Amino acid sequence: MKLRRARTSRRGRIEIIPMIDVMFFLLATFMLTTLAMQRLDAVHIDLPSGQAQPMQADKPLTLAVNRANQVFVNQQPVRLDEVDRAVAKLLRKDGDVIVAADDGASHGVVVKAILEARKAGAEHFLVAVHRE
């Protein structure tokens, strides 16, 4: 006597719809993560073009002058006569300051800001340029 199985065996199949859902979820997660990593609070400056070696510093002190000749120390607006006090508070041991001046900024304002930072103890000034 031949006994039949109670259940018939079916061939397994791969469902692709849940895999697509997972892939879209991962895509959206990575997109939102990369948007959160961008610095949206930075000062907008059109840097001049040139050749330069990349910086190795973690968080360097930045002295920025925009097109309207406004001076910023680490994205905080300061008056020209207050640059030395602001730089003195934030200056690290190495004394490096990155100067990011807009292409249309007045040369005189940039030089005055550098001289004020020098009064605070800054020794080395690195000029930021847009890589070609």
C-alpha positions, 0 to 999 in steps of 0.5 A, a space after each residue: 500500500 502506497 501512502 500519500 504525503 499530506 502536503 505536497 511539496 512546492 518549489 520555493 520562490 524568491 519574492 523580490 518586492 520586499 527586497 525592493 522595499 529594503 533597497 529604497 529604505 536604504 537609499 533614502 537613509 543614505 541620502 538623508 545622512 549625506 544631507 545631514 553631513 553637509 555644512 549648511 551654515 557656512 559663510 558663502 565665499 567665492 574663493 580664487 582659483 589656484 594650486 594648493 596642498 590639502 589641509 591636515 588640521 582637524 578644525 583650523 581657525 578660519 578668518 573669512 572676509 566676504 564680498 561685502 567686506 564683512 569679517 567672520 572668525 569661525 563663521 561668527 561675524 565680528 567687527 574689524 576692531 574685534 578680530 584680535 579678541 575673537 582670534 585670541 579666544 580661539 587660537 590653537 597652539 600652532 598659531 595657524 589661521 586659514 584666511 578665506 577671502 572672497 574674490 571680490 573682497 577689498 584687499 585692504 580689509 583682508 590685510 587689516 583683518 590679518 594684522 589684527 589676527 597677528 596682534 592676537 598671536 597668530 603666526 602662520 596664515 594659510 590662504 584658502 583657494 578653490 582647487 582647479 
